[in-house]
Amino acid sequence: MSDKKNTYMAYLLRLWREDEEASWRVLLENIHTRERKGFSNLEKLVAFLEDQTDTREAADDSRMTPTS
């Protein structure tokens, strides 16, 4: 992520399966830059979004307990 914190992001999310037995396929498109990113599963999509929003770091910080 860049040094400048993003305060707004917009994506077009596409989800599809070739058939009911197949895994979900994911395509995320940044509507500002038109950059497309594919993911092989939903967990990788969520990890990408957490990285883009620094959610992992915030979640880790919230689990920390203050020391006296």
PDB file of N, CA, C, O and CB in Angstrom:
ATOM      1  N   MET A   1       0.844  -1.175   0.000  1.00  0.00           N
ATOM      2  CA  MET A   1       0.000   0.000   0.000  1.00  0.00           C
ATOM      3  C   MET A   1       0.886   1.234   0.000  1.00  0.00           C
ATOM      4  O   MET A   1       1.982   1.197   0.559  1.00  0.00           O
ATOM      5  CB  MET A   1      -0.958   0.000   1.214  1.00  0.00           C
ATOM      6  N   SER A   2       0.454   2.296  -0.594  1.00  0.00           N
ATOM      7  CA  SER A   2       1.274   3.493  -0.672  1.00  0.00           C
ATOM      8  C   SER A   2       1.357   4.173   0.687  1.00  0.00           C
ATOM      9  O   SER A   2       0.611   3.841   1.608  1.00  0.00           O
ATOM     10  CB  SER A   2       0.716   4.458  -1.718  1.00  0.00           C
ATOM     11  N   ASP A   3       2.286   5.140   0.801  1.00  0.00           N
ATOM     12  CA  ASP A   3       2.446   5.873   2.046  1.00  0.00           C
ATOM     13  C   ASP A   3       1.183   6.654   2.390  1.00  0.00           C
ATOM     14  O   ASP A   3       0.822   6.777   3.561  1.00  0.00           O
ATOM     15  CB  ASP A   3       3.640   6.817   1.953  1.00  0.00           C
ATOM     16  N   LYS A   4       0.514   7.179   1.371  1.00  0.00           N
ATOM     17  CA  LYS A   4      -0.709   7.930   1.586  1.00  0.00           C
ATOM     18  C   LYS A   4      -1.844   6.944   1.867  1.00  0.00           C
ATOM     19  O   LYS A   4      -2.089   6.037   1.072  1.00  0.00           O
ATOM     20  CB  LYS A   4      -1.037   8.832   0.356  1.00  0.00           C
ATOM     21  N   LYS A   5      -2.521   7.115   2.973  1.00  0.00           N
ATOM     22  CA  LYS A   5      -3.615   6.230   3.349  1.00  0.00           C
ATOM     23  C   LYS A   5      -4.826   6.515   2.459  1.00  0.00           C
ATOM     24  O   LYS A   5      -5.228   7.664   2.278  1.00  0.00           O
ATOM     25  CB  LYS A   5      -3.978   6.406   4.851  1.00  0.00           C
ATOM     26  N   ASN A   6      -5.385   5.457   1.919  1.00  0.00           N
ATOM     27  CA  ASN A   6      -6.617   5.601   1.145  1.00  0.00           C
ATOM     28  C   ASN A   6      -7.790   5.757   2.092  1.00  0.00           C
ATOM     29  O   ASN A   6      -7.875   5.065   3.107  1.00  0.00           O
ATOM     30  CB  ASN A   6      -6.832   4.389   0.207  1.00  0.00           C
ATOM     31  N   THR A   7      -8.690   6.662   1.764  1.00  0.00           N
ATOM     32  CA  THR A   7      -9.892   6.821   2.561  1.00  0.00           C
ATOM     33  C   THR A   7     -11.125   6.368   1.801  1.00  0.00           C
ATOM     34  O   THR A   7     -12.218   6.308   2.363  1.00  0.00           O
ATOM     35  CB  THR A   7     -10.047   8.262   2.992  1.00  0.00           C
ATOM     36  N   TYR A   8     -10.954   6.050   0.527  1.00  0.00           N
ATOM     37  CA  TYR A   8     -12.073   5.577  -0.270  1.00  0.00           C
ATOM     38  C   TYR A   8     -11.544   4.681  -1.384  1.00  0.00           C
ATOM     39  O   TYR A   8     -10.633   5.059  -2.122  1.00  0.00           O
ATOM     40  CB  TYR A   8     -12.887   6.766  -0.851  1.00  0.00           C
ATOM     41  N   MET A   9     -12.112   3.519  -1.493  1.00  0.00           N
ATOM     42  CA  MET A   9     -11.776   2.593  -2.573  1.00  0.00           C
ATOM     43  C   MET A   9     -13.080   2.037  -3.119  1.00  0.00           C
ATOM     44  O   MET A   9     -14.040   1.837  -2.374  1.00  0.00           O
ATOM     45  CB  MET A   9     -10.825   1.440  -2.077  1.00  0.00           C
ATOM     46  N   ALA A  10     -13.111   1.793  -4.405  1.00  0.00           N
ATOM     47  CA  ALA A  10     -14.307   1.218  -5.015  1.00  0.00           C
ATOM     48  C   ALA A  10     -13.896   0.121  -5.985  1.00  0.00           C
ATOM     49  O   ALA A  10     -13.002   0.300  -6.813  1.00  0.00           O
ATOM     50  CB  ALA A  10     -15.144   2.309  -5.740  1.00  0.00           C
ATOM     51  N   TYR A  11     -14.559  -1.003  -5.865  1.00  0.00           N
ATOM     52  CA  TYR A  11     -14.256  -2.168  -6.694  1.00  0.00           C
ATOM     53  C   TYR A  11     -15.539  -2.746  -7.264  1.00  0.00           C
ATOM     54  O   TYR A  11     -16.607  -2.653  -6.660  1.00  0.00           O
ATOM     55  CB  TYR A  11     -13.497  -3.237  -5.883  1.00  0.00           C
ATOM     56  N   LEU A  12     -15.412  -3.338  -8.424  1.00  0.00           N
ATOM     57  CA  LEU A  12     -16.469  -4.157  -8.993  1.00  0.00           C
ATOM     58  C   LEU A  12     -16.063  -5.594  -8.726  1.00  0.00           C
ATOM     59  O   LEU A  12     -14.969  -6.010  -9.107  1.00  0.00           O
ATOM     60  CB  LEU A  12     -16.685  -3.875 -10.540  1.00  0.00           C
ATOM     61  N   LEU A  13     -16.923  -6.351  -8.082  1.00  0.00           N
ATOM     62  CA  LEU A  13     -16.634  -7.730  -7.704  1.00  0.00           C
ATOM     63  C   LEU A  13     -17.471  -8.664  -8.562  1.00  0.00           C
ATOM     64  O   LEU A  13     -18.690  -8.521  -8.652  1.00  0.00           O
ATOM     65  CB  LEU A  13     -16.912  -7.970  -6.195  1.00  0.00           C
ATOM     66  N   ARG A  14     -16.795  -9.628  -9.195  1.00  0.00           N
ATOM     67  CA  ARG A  14     -17.482 -10.645  -9.982  1.00  0.00           C
ATOM     68  C   ARG A  14     -17.184 -12.006  -9.375  1.00  0.00           C
ATOM     69  O   ARG A  14     -16.028 -12.333  -9.110  1.00  0.00           O
ATOM     70  CB  ARG A  14     -17.050 -10.594 -11.480  1.00  0.00           C
ATOM     71  N   LEU A  15     -18.221 -12.794  -9.156  1.00  0.00           N
ATOM     72  CA  LEU A  15     -18.100 -14.157  -8.634  1.00  0.00           C
ATOM     73  C   LEU A  15     -18.868 -15.086  -9.557  1.00  0.00           C
ATOM     74  O   LEU A  15     -19.998 -14.789  -9.945  1.00  0.00           O
ATOM     75  CB  LEU A  15     -18.633 -14.262  -7.162  1.00  0.00           C
ATOM     76  N   TRP A  16     -18.255 -16.212  -9.912  1.00  0.00           N
ATOM     77  CA  TRP A  16     -18.960 -17.182 -10.749  1.00  0.00           C
ATOM     78  C   TRP A  16     -18.366 -18.563 -10.579  1.00  0.00           C
ATOM     79  O   TRP A  16     -17.244 -18.719 -10.097  1.00  0.00           O
ATOM     80  CB  TRP A  16     -18.912 -16.765 -12.219  1.00  0.00           C
ATOM     81  N   ARG A  17     -19.139 -19.573 -10.985  1.00  0.00           N
ATOM     82  CA  ARG A  17     -18.677 -20.954 -11.003  1.00  0.00           C
ATOM     83  C   ARG A  17     -19.052 -21.550 -12.342  1.00  0.00           C
ATOM     84  O   ARG A  17     -20.090 -21.217 -12.914  1.00  0.00           O
ATOM     85  CB  ARG A  17     -19.283 -21.780  -9.828  1.00  0.00           C
ATOM     86  N   GLU A  18     -18.214 -22.420 -12.831  1.00  0.00           N
ATOM     87  CA  GLU A  18     -18.494 -23.085 -14.100  1.00  0.00           C
ATOM     88  C   GLU A  18     -19.660 -24.066 -13.948  1.00  0.00           C
ATOM     89  O   GLU A  18     -20.456 -24.253 -14.868  1.00  0.00           O
ATOM     90  CB  GLU A  18     -17.240 -23.818 -14.612  1.00  0.00           C
ATOM     91  N   ASP A  19     -19.743 -24.686 -12.768  1.00  0.00           N
ATOM     92  CA  ASP A  19     -20.865 -25.572 -12.447  1.00  0.00           C
ATOM     93  C   ASP A  19     -20.978 -25.657 -10.927  1.00  0.00           C
ATOM     94  O   ASP A  19     -20.152 -25.086 -10.214  1.00  0.00           O
ATOM     95  CB  ASP A  19     -20.672 -27.001 -13.085  1.00  0.00           C
ATOM     96  N   GLU A  20     -21.983 -26.358 -10.428  1.00  0.00           N
ATOM     97  CA  GLU A  20     -22.226 -26.411  -8.988  1.00  0.00           C
ATOM     98  C   GLU A  20     -21.116 -27.106  -8.206  1.00  0.00           C
ATOM     99  O   GLU A  20     -20.986 -26.890  -7.001  1.00  0.00           O
ATOM    100  CB  GLU A  20     -23.523 -27.107  -8.725  1.00  0.00           C
ATOM    101  N   GLU A  21     -20.332 -27.920  -8.857  1.00  0.00           N
ATOM    102  CA  GLU A  21     -19.231 -28.635  -8.196  1.00  0.00           C
ATOM    103  C   GLU A  21     -17.935 -27.823  -8.165  1.00  0.00           C
ATOM    104  O   GLU A  21     -17.036 -28.123  -7.379  1.00  0.00           O
ATOM    105  CB  GLU A  21     -18.982 -29.960  -8.899  1.00  0.00           C
ATOM    106  N   ALA A  22     -17.835 -26.826  -8.992  1.00  0.00           N
ATOM    107  CA  ALA A  22     -16.602 -26.046  -9.132  1.00  0.00           C
ATOM    108  C   ALA A  22     -16.452 -25.019  -8.007  1.00  0.00           C
ATOM    109  O   ALA A  22     -17.433 -24.610  -7.386  1.00  0.00           O
ATOM    110  CB  ALA A  22     -16.577 -25.338 -10.488  1.00  0.00           C
ATOM    111  N   SER A  23     -15.213 -24.615  -7.762  1.00  0.00           N
ATOM    112  CA  SER A  23     -14.929 -23.550  -6.801  1.00  0.00           C
ATOM    113  C   SER A  23     -15.383 -22.215  -7.376  1.00  0.00           C
ATOM    114  O   SER A  23     -15.474 -22.041  -8.591  1.00  0.00           O
ATOM    115  CB  SER A  23     -13.419 -23.508  -6.447  1.00  0.00           C
ATOM    116  N   TRP A  24     -15.659 -21.294  -6.491  1.00  0.00           N
ATOM    117  CA  TRP A  24     -15.997 -19.947  -6.932  1.00  0.00           C
ATOM    118  C   TRP A  24     -14.759 -19.286  -7.516  1.00  0.00           C
ATOM    119  O   TRP A  24     -13.661 -19.398  -6.970  1.00  0.00           O
ATOM    120  CB  TRP A  24     -16.569 -19.105  -5.764  1.00  0.00           C
ATOM    121  N   ARG A  25     -14.949 -18.612  -8.610  1.00  0.00           N
ATOM    122  CA  ARG A  25     -13.882 -17.808  -9.211  1.00  0.00           C
ATOM    123  C   ARG A  25     -14.194 -16.353  -8.887  1.00  0.00           C
ATOM    124  O   ARG A  25     -15.354 -15.953  -8.791  1.00  0.00           O
ATOM    125  CB  ARG A  25     -13.769 -18.046 -10.777  1.00  0.00           C
ATOM    126  N   VAL A  26     -13.132 -15.575  -8.722  1.00  0.00           N
ATOM    127  CA  VAL A  26     -13.299 -14.196  -8.260  1.00  0.00           C
ATOM    128  C   VAL A  26     -12.477 -13.255  -9.134  1.00  0.00           C
ATOM    129  O   VAL A  26     -11.313 -13.524  -9.432  1.00  0.00           O
ATOM    130  CB  VAL A  26     -12.883 -14.059  -6.772  1.00  0.00           C
ATOM    131  N   LEU A  27     -13.093 -12.153  -9.539  1.00  0.00           N
ATOM    132  CA  LEU A  27     -12.398 -11.096 -10.254  1.00  0.00           C
ATOM    133  C   LEU A  27     -12.778  -9.781  -9.597  1.00  0.00           C
ATOM    134  O   LEU A  27     -13.958  -9.461  -9.451  1.00  0.00           O
ATOM    135  CB  LEU A  27     -12.750 -11.098 -11.781  1.00  0.00           C
ATOM    136  N   LEU A  28     -11.768  -9.028  -9.205  1.00  0.00           N
ATOM    137  CA  LEU A  28     -11.975  -7.735  -8.567  1.00  0.00           C
ATOM    138  C   LEU A  28     -11.390  -6.667  -9.482  1.00  0.00           C
ATOM    139  O   LEU A  28     -10.235  -6.766  -9.895  1.00  0.00           O
ATOM    140  CB  LEU A  28     -11.322  -7.684  -7.140  1.00  0.00           C
ATOM    141  N   GLU A  29     -12.174  -5.658  -9.796  1.00  0.00           N
ATOM    142  CA  GLU A  29     -11.710  -4.580 -10.677  1.00  0.00           C
ATOM    143  C   GLU A  29     -11.796  -3.247  -9.952  1.00  0.00           C
ATOM    144  O   GLU A  29     -12.858  -2.857  -9.467  1.00  0.00           O
ATOM    145  CB  GLU A  29     -12.540  -4.537 -11.985  1.00  0.00           C
ATOM    146  N   ASN A  30     -10.671  -2.556  -9.885  1.00  0.00           N
ATOM    147  CA  ASN A  30     -10.631  -1.219  -9.313  1.00  0.00           C
ATOM    148  C   ASN A  30     -11.329  -0.291 -10.302  1.00  0.00           C
ATOM    149  O   ASN A  30     -10.897  -0.171 -11.448  1.00  0.00           O
ATOM    150  CB  ASN A  30      -9.152  -0.752  -9.019  1.00  0.00           C
ATOM    151  N   ILE A  31     -12.402   0.365  -9.871  1.00  0.00           N
ATOM    152  CA  ILE A  31     -13.158   1.176 -10.827  1.00  0.00           C
ATOM    153  C   ILE A  31     -12.454   2.474 -11.194  1.00  0.00           C
ATOM    154  O   ILE A  31     -12.806   3.105 -12.191  1.00  0.00           O
ATOM    155  CB  ILE A  31     -14.517   1.488 -10.267  1.00  0.00           C
ATOM    156  N   HIS A  32     -11.472   2.878 -10.411  1.00  0.00           N
ATOM    157  CA  HIS A  32     -10.733   4.100 -10.718  1.00  0.00           C
ATOM    158  C   HIS A  32      -9.622   3.838 -11.735  1.00  0.00           C
ATOM    159  O   HIS A  32      -9.435   4.614 -12.672  1.00  0.00           O
ATOM    160  CB  HIS A  32     -10.142   4.696  -9.438  1.00  0.00           C
ATOM    161  N   THR A  33      -8.893   2.747 -11.547  1.00  0.00           N
ATOM    162  CA  THR A  33      -7.731   2.465 -12.400  1.00  0.00           C
ATOM    163  C   THR A  33      -8.006   1.399 -13.456  1.00  0.00           C
ATOM    164  O   THR A  33      -7.217   1.229 -14.384  1.00  0.00           O
ATOM    165  CB  THR A  33      -6.566   2.029 -11.546  1.00  0.00           C
ATOM    166  N   ARG A  34      -9.112   0.686 -13.322  1.00  0.00           N
ATOM    167  CA  ARG A  34      -9.489  -0.436 -14.196  1.00  0.00           C
ATOM    168  C   ARG A  34      -8.564  -1.636 -14.038  1.00  0.00           C
ATOM    169  O   ARG A  34      -8.639  -2.582 -14.823  1.00  0.00           O
ATOM    170  CB  ARG A  34      -9.490   0.013 -15.646  1.00  0.00           C
ATOM    171  N   GLU A  35      -7.694  -1.608 -13.032  1.00  0.00           N
ATOM    172  CA  GLU A  35      -6.823  -2.751 -12.766  1.00  0.00           C
ATOM    173  C   GLU A  35      -7.686  -3.919 -12.305  1.00  0.00           C
ATOM    174  O   GLU A  35      -8.578  -3.756 -11.472  1.00  0.00           O
ATOM    175  CB  GLU A  35      -5.738  -2.401 -11.696  1.00  0.00           C
ATOM    176  N   ARG A  36      -7.411  -5.095 -12.856  1.00  0.00           N
ATOM    177  CA  ARG A  36      -8.144  -6.298 -12.492  1.00  0.00           C
ATOM    178  C   ARG A  36      -7.233  -7.265 -11.766  1.00  0.00           C
ATOM    179  O   ARG A  36      -6.049  -7.387 -12.081  1.00  0.00           O
ATOM    180  CB  ARG A  36      -8.751  -6.961 -13.729  1.00  0.00           C
ATOM    181  N   LYS A  37      -7.805  -7.947 -10.792  1.00  0.00           N
ATOM    182  CA  LYS A  37      -7.046  -8.914 -10.011  1.00  0.00           C
ATOM    183  C   LYS A  37      -7.934 -10.138  -9.806  1.00  0.00           C
ATOM    184  O   LYS A  37      -9.070 -10.030  -9.346  1.00  0.00           O
ATOM    185  CB  LYS A  37      -6.577  -8.306  -8.636  1.00  0.00           C
ATOM    186  N   GLY A  38      -7.399 -11.292 -10.153  1.00  0.00           N
ATOM    187  CA  GLY A  38      -8.138 -12.529  -9.980  1.00  0.00           C
ATOM    188  C   GLY A  38      -7.680 -13.265  -8.728  1.00  0.00           C
ATOM    189  O   GLY A  38      -6.529 -13.146  -8.307  1.00  0.00           O
ATOM    190  N   PHE A  39      -8.601 -14.029  -8.137  1.00  0.00           N
ATOM    191  CA  PHE A  39      -8.313 -14.803  -6.932  1.00  0.00           C
ATOM    192  C   PHE A  39      -8.844 -16.213  -7.116  1.00  0.00           C
ATOM    193  O   PHE A  39      -9.907 -16.421  -7.701  1.00  0.00           O
ATOM    194  CB  PHE A  39      -8.936 -14.139  -5.671  1.00  0.00           C
ATOM    195  N   SER A  40      -8.090 -17.176  -6.609  1.00  0.00           N
ATOM    196  CA  SER A  40      -8.478 -18.570  -6.766  1.00  0.00           C
ATOM    197  C   SER A  40      -9.469 -19.029  -5.708  1.00  0.00           C
ATOM    198  O   SER A  40     -10.075 -20.093  -5.836  1.00  0.00           O
ATOM    199  CB  SER A  40      -7.260 -19.444  -6.726  1.00  0.00           C
ATOM    200  N   ASN A  41      -9.633 -18.224  -4.661  1.00  0.00           N
ATOM    201  CA  ASN A  41     -10.631 -18.561  -3.647  1.00  0.00           C
ATOM    202  C   ASN A  41     -10.998 -17.305  -2.859  1.00  0.00           C
ATOM    203  O   ASN A  41     -10.340 -16.271  -2.970  1.00  0.00           O
ATOM    204  CB  ASN A  41     -10.102 -19.673  -2.694  1.00  0.00           C
ATOM    205  N   LEU A  42     -12.054 -17.416  -2.068  1.00  0.00           N
ATOM    206  CA  LEU A  42     -12.554 -16.259  -1.326  1.00  0.00           C
ATOM    207  C   LEU A  42     -11.593 -15.821  -0.227  1.00  0.00           C
ATOM    208  O   LEU A  42     -11.517 -14.634   0.092  1.00  0.00           O
ATOM    209  CB  LEU A  42     -13.909 -16.574  -0.723  1.00  0.00           C
ATOM    210  N   GLU A  43     -10.859 -16.770   0.355  1.00  0.00           N
ATOM    211  CA  GLU A  43      -9.909 -16.425   1.409  1.00  0.00           C
ATOM    212  C   GLU A  43      -8.822 -15.489   0.878  1.00  0.00           C
ATOM    213  O   GLU A  43      -8.405 -14.564   1.576  1.00  0.00           O
ATOM    214  CB  GLU A  43      -9.275 -17.696   1.994  1.00  0.00           C
ATOM    215  N   LYS A  44      -8.366 -15.723  -0.343  1.00  0.00           N
ATOM    216  CA  LYS A  44      -7.338 -14.854  -0.933  1.00  0.00           C
ATOM    217  C   LYS A  44      -7.901 -13.466  -1.229  1.00  0.00           C
ATOM    218  O   LYS A  44      -7.194 -12.467  -1.100  1.00  0.00           O
ATOM    219  CB  LYS A  44      -6.776 -15.482  -2.225  1.00  0.00           C
ATOM    220  N   LEU A  45      -9.163 -13.403  -1.624  1.00  0.00           N
ATOM    221  CA  LEU A  45      -9.817 -12.110  -1.835  1.00  0.00           C
ATOM    222  C   LEU A  45      -9.869 -11.334  -0.525  1.00  0.00           C
ATOM    223  O   LEU A  45      -9.513 -10.157  -0.484  1.00  0.00           O
ATOM    224  CB  LEU A  45     -11.244 -12.300  -2.408  1.00  0.00           C
ATOM    225  N   VAL A  46     -10.307 -11.986   0.537  1.00  0.00           N
ATOM    226  CA  VAL A  46     -10.409 -11.332   1.839  1.00  0.00           C
ATOM    227  C   VAL A  46      -9.033 -10.880   2.322  1.00  0.00           C
ATOM    228  O   VAL A  46      -8.899  -9.781   2.861  1.00  0.00           O
ATOM    229  CB  VAL A  46     -11.052 -12.278   2.868  1.00  0.00           C
ATOM    230  N   ALA A  47      -8.017 -11.707   2.136  1.00  0.00           N
ATOM    231  CA  ALA A  47      -6.656 -11.326   2.539  1.00  0.00           C
ATOM    232  C   ALA A  47      -6.205 -10.080   1.780  1.00  0.00           C
ATOM    233  O   ALA A  47      -5.597  -9.185   2.367  1.00  0.00           O
ATOM    234  CB  ALA A  47      -5.667 -12.490   2.291  1.00  0.00           C
ATOM    235  N   PHE A  48      -6.495 -10.017   0.487  1.00  0.00           N
ATOM    236  CA  PHE A  48      -6.139  -8.843  -0.319  1.00  0.00           C
ATOM    237  C   PHE A  48      -6.839  -7.596   0.224  1.00  0.00           C
ATOM    238  O   PHE A  48      -6.205  -6.554   0.394  1.00  0.00           O
ATOM    239  CB  PHE A  48      -6.515  -9.066  -1.808  1.00  0.00           C
ATOM    240  N   LEU A  49      -8.139  -7.698   0.496  1.00  0.00           N
ATOM    241  CA  LEU A  49      -8.886  -6.542   0.999  1.00  0.00           C
ATOM    242  C   LEU A  49      -8.400  -6.120   2.381  1.00  0.00           C
ATOM    243  O   LEU A  49      -8.334  -4.928   2.681  1.00  0.00           O
ATOM    244  CB  LEU A  49     -10.382  -6.857   1.048  1.00  0.00           C
ATOM    245  N   GLU A  50      -8.061  -7.091   3.220  1.00  0.00           N
ATOM    246  CA  GLU A  50      -7.502  -6.759   4.528  1.00  0.00           C
ATOM    247  C   GLU A  50      -6.185  -6.013   4.376  1.00  0.00           C
ATOM    248  O   GLU A  50      -5.923  -5.055   5.103  1.00  0.00           O
ATOM    249  CB  GLU A  50      -7.297  -8.027   5.365  1.00  0.00           C
ATOM    250  N   ASP A  51      -5.366  -6.445   3.444  1.00  0.00           N
ATOM    251  CA  ASP A  51      -4.095  -5.782   3.198  1.00  0.00           C
ATOM    252  C   ASP A  51      -4.315  -4.352   2.690  1.00  0.00           C
ATOM    253  O   ASP A  51      -3.625  -3.427   3.116  1.00  0.00           O
ATOM    254  CB  ASP A  51      -3.264  -6.587   2.189  1.00  0.00           C
ATOM    255  N   GLN A  52      -5.259  -4.179   1.795  1.00  0.00           N
ATOM    256  CA  GLN A  52      -5.532  -2.857   1.238  1.00  0.00           C
ATOM    257  C   GLN A  52      -6.060  -1.886   2.282  1.00  0.00           C
ATOM    258  O   GLN A  52      -5.843  -0.679   2.173  1.00  0.00           O
ATOM    259  CB  GLN A  52      -6.522  -2.968   0.104  1.00  0.00           C
ATOM    260  N   THR A  53      -6.745  -2.397   3.286  1.00  0.00           N
ATOM    261  CA  THR A  53      -7.355  -1.534   4.299  1.00  0.00           C
ATOM    262  C   THR A  53      -6.630  -1.591   5.632  1.00  0.00           C
ATOM    263  O   THR A  53      -7.095  -1.009   6.613  1.00  0.00           O
ATOM    264  CB  THR A  53      -8.796  -1.916   4.498  1.00  0.00           C
ATOM    265  N   ASP A  54      -5.498  -2.283   5.682  1.00  0.00           N
ATOM    266  CA  ASP A  54      -4.719  -2.438   6.913  1.00  0.00           C
ATOM    267  C   ASP A  54      -5.533  -3.098   8.022  1.00  0.00           C
ATOM    268  O   ASP A  54      -5.248  -2.890   9.201  1.00  0.00           O
ATOM    269  CB  ASP A  54      -4.209  -1.083   7.387  1.00  0.00           C
ATOM    270  N   THR A  55      -6.543  -3.891   7.660  1.00  0.00           N
ATOM    271  CA  THR A  55      -7.412  -4.538   8.642  1.00  0.00           C
ATOM    272  C   THR A  55      -6.655  -5.546   9.477  1.00  0.00           C
ATOM    273  O   THR A  55      -6.913  -5.666  10.675  1.00  0.00           O
ATOM    274  CB  THR A  55      -8.578  -5.217   7.951  1.00  0.00           C
ATOM    275  N   ARG A  56      -5.727  -6.275   8.878  1.00  0.00           N
ATOM    276  CA  ARG A  56      -4.975  -7.272   9.646  1.00  0.00           C
ATOM    277  C   ARG A  56      -4.236  -6.623  10.803  1.00  0.00           C
ATOM    278  O   ARG A  56      -4.261  -7.122  11.928  1.00  0.00           O
ATOM    279  CB  ARG A  56      -3.984  -8.013   8.743  1.00  0.00           C
ATOM    280  N   GLU A  57      -3.581  -5.509  10.517  1.00  0.00           N
ATOM    281  CA  GLU A  57      -2.824  -4.821  11.560  1.00  0.00           C
ATOM    282  C   GLU A  57      -3.762  -4.337  12.655  1.00  0.00           C
ATOM    283  O   GLU A  57      -3.454  -4.484  13.838  1.00  0.00           O
ATOM    284  CB  GLU A  57      -2.033  -3.638  10.971  1.00  0.00           C
ATOM    285  N   ALA A  58      -4.899  -3.764  12.283  1.00  0.00           N
ATOM    286  CA  ALA A  58      -5.854  -3.273  13.267  1.00  0.00           C
ATOM    287  C   ALA A  58      -6.413  -4.421  14.091  1.00  0.00           C
ATOM    288  O   ALA A  58      -6.589  -4.278  15.301  1.00  0.00           O
ATOM    289  CB  ALA A  58      -6.989  -2.512  12.582  1.00  0.00           C
ATOM    290  N   ALA A  59      -6.692  -5.548  13.466  1.00  0.00           N
ATOM    291  CA  ALA A  59      -7.204  -6.705  14.195  1.00  0.00           C
ATOM    292  C   ALA A  59      -6.153  -7.222  15.163  1.00  0.00           C
ATOM    293  O   ALA A  59      -6.479  -7.586  16.293  1.00  0.00           O
ATOM    294  CB  ALA A  59      -7.629  -7.818  13.224  1.00  0.00           C
ATOM    295  N   ASP A  60      -4.902  -7.259  14.736  1.00  0.00           N
ATOM    296  CA  ASP A  60      -3.830  -7.698  15.624  1.00  0.00           C
ATOM    297  C   ASP A  60      -3.688  -6.745  16.808  1.00  0.00           C
ATOM    298  O   ASP A  60      -3.493  -7.189  17.939  1.00  0.00           O
ATOM    299  CB  ASP A  60      -2.502  -7.797  14.856  1.00  0.00           C
ATOM    300  N   ASP A  61      -3.783  -5.449  16.561  1.00  0.00           N
ATOM    301  CA  ASP A  61      -3.664  -4.460  17.634  1.00  0.00           C
ATOM    302  C   ASP A  61      -4.793  -4.603  18.639  1.00  0.00           C
ATOM    303  O   ASP A  61      -4.568  -4.444  19.839  1.00  0.00           O
ATOM    304  CB  ASP A  61      -3.654  -3.045  17.060  1.00  0.00           C
ATOM    305  N   SER A  62      -6.006  -4.902  18.178  1.00  0.00           N
ATOM    306  CA  SER A  62      -7.143  -4.988  19.084  1.00  0.00           C
ATOM    307  C   SER A  62      -7.060  -6.216  19.984  1.00  0.00           C
ATOM    308  O   SER A  62      -7.694  -6.253  21.038  1.00  0.00           O
ATOM    309  CB  SER A  62      -8.435  -5.013  18.294  1.00  0.00           C
ATOM    310  N   ARG A  63      -6.285  -7.217  19.579  1.00  0.00           N
ATOM    311  CA  ARG A  63      -6.127  -8.431  20.382  1.00  0.00           C
ATOM    312  C   ARG A  63      -5.067  -8.256  21.472  1.00  0.00           C
ATOM    313  O   ARG A  63      -5.004  -9.038  22.420  1.00  0.00           O
ATOM    314  CB  ARG A  63      -5.758  -9.611  19.483  1.00  0.00           C
ATOM    315  N   MET A  64      -4.253  -7.241  21.328  1.00  0.00           N
ATOM    316  CA  MET A  64      -3.183  -7.027  22.297  1.00  0.00           C
ATOM    317  C   MET A  64      -3.781  -6.476  23.593  1.00  0.00           C
ATOM    318  O   MET A  64      -4.678  -5.633  23.566  1.00  0.00           O
ATOM    319  CB  MET A  64      -2.103  -6.058  21.729  1.00  0.00           C
ATOM    320  N   THR A  65      -3.285  -6.954  24.699  1.00  0.00           N
ATOM    321  CA  THR A  65      -3.749  -6.457  25.988  1.00  0.00           C
ATOM    322  C   THR A  65      -2.713  -5.508  26.550  1.00  0.00           C
ATOM    323  O   THR A  65      -1.513  -5.753  26.428  1.00  0.00           O
ATOM    324  CB  THR A  65      -4.024  -7.617  26.973  1.00  0.00           C
ATOM    325  N   PRO A  66      -3.166  -4.423  27.166  1.00  0.00           N
ATOM    326  CA  PRO A  66      -2.201  -3.466  27.723  1.00  0.00           C
ATOM    327  C   PRO A  66      -1.449  -4.080  28.895  1.00  0.00           C
ATOM    328  O   PRO A  66      -1.993  -4.880  29.656  1.00  0.00           O
ATOM    329  CB  PRO A  66      -2.911  -2.177  28.170  1.00  0.00           C
ATOM    330  N   THR A  67      -0.205  -3.691  29.018  1.00  0.00           N
ATOM    331  CA  THR A  67       0.602  -4.176  30.143  1.00  0.00           C
ATOM    332  C   THR A  67       0.703  -3.077  31.190  1.00  0.00           C
ATOM    333  O   THR A  67       0.728  -1.893  30.857  1.00  0.00           O
ATOM    334  CB  THR A  67       2.022  -4.618  29.672  1.00  0.00           C
ATOM    335  N   SER A  68       0.759  -3.465  32.429  1.00  0.00           N
ATOM    336  CA  SER A  68       0.830  -2.474  33.519  1.00  0.00           C
ATOM    337  C   SER A  68       2.258  -2.129  33.847  1.00  0.00           C
ATOM    338  O   SER A  68       2.507  -1.314  34.736  1.00  0.00           O
ATOM    339  CB  SER A  68       0.128  -2.990  34.771  1.00  0.00           C
TER     340      SER A  68
END
